[in-house]
């Protein structure tokens, strides 16, 4: 049996992935001079309230502490540090989009950057962080995580994200190659050396060796 909390995070990632695609389409419209500035404000609201104000907080305040305190995972290096840095970068890019919009500047390039950043982030969490976290937590006897419920404002932001996907049908960046696993992560070998190097202990190595020997 899996952890419901992690299943909820994966479902939230699905919406974030789609809204990133909607943002990319909006950026293309903005570059062509046919976007409404109010659309940019709606994207900023979704990302600030739902993504950084709800989803990322649930990961950092519930999942991360459980991994550190109950599953022997380091907080100051490896995947958790890399994911936390991703969260900070997302917040910065959202702020950059808002600042550009308020000053009447061009928002399309920073919007594209945010969409690409979120796509990579979703891929690395869905393919590496969350499955590895779930396995490790269950192995340490953690069968339930209590994440907070969304506020009314956060629920409204979720609905706004779904509406944005209707307004701007999500598209992919034809120049971006998405992938799973540590090797597809931009932090790999720079600020993080991957799950095997950063998280595995003697038990993990012996367990995987026994699986290989079969």
Beta strands, then each sheet from edge to edge (+ up, - down):
end
